[in-house]
């Protein structure tokens, strides 16, 4: 019984990690898109609890607000408004997007490789203890994340913001209809 009490946090971590993996598998394997989205929602909440167990309260709050709150509501609205069952994958539609996907994968790989080579992940200063101590001062989790993010990791932060901006512009370009194509006479368009 002493073993369970002394290692309760570790045992709880492994149980929650297994549940998160099961939820992720459910996202992939469930045929109903609403059920898959709800499985993803459960996985997001479990990951937030895992963040709390690791003393990363700021990340847990962001996980719940951004992913479980905003992104999942967006997913559910899209799933319910767009009739997903009527959509069929067409090779003719997907074939022009293959080079774009390959280029995107190469860019993401280059970003991760450059971050590793520059020592962003290798420095080991991302641990909970290192984030608590900034310049010898003990800070709260949120304040420590802000101090480290905007001082030591300013360049990677800016690189990620540019990548997100490029992704947003790409989504707008791919998502909008071409409004400047001349239509034949007799047809009314936007």
Secondary structure, DSSP 8 states (H G I E B T S, - for coil): -HHHHHTHHHHHHHHHHHHHHHHHHHHHH-SSHHHHHHHHHHHHHHHHHHHHHTT-HHHHHHIIIIIIIIIHHHHHHHHHHTTGGG----HHHHHTHHHHHHHHHHHHHHHHHHHHHTTTTTT-TTSHHHHHEETTEE--HHHHHHHHHHHTTHHHHHHHHHHHHHHHHHHHHHHS----S---TT----
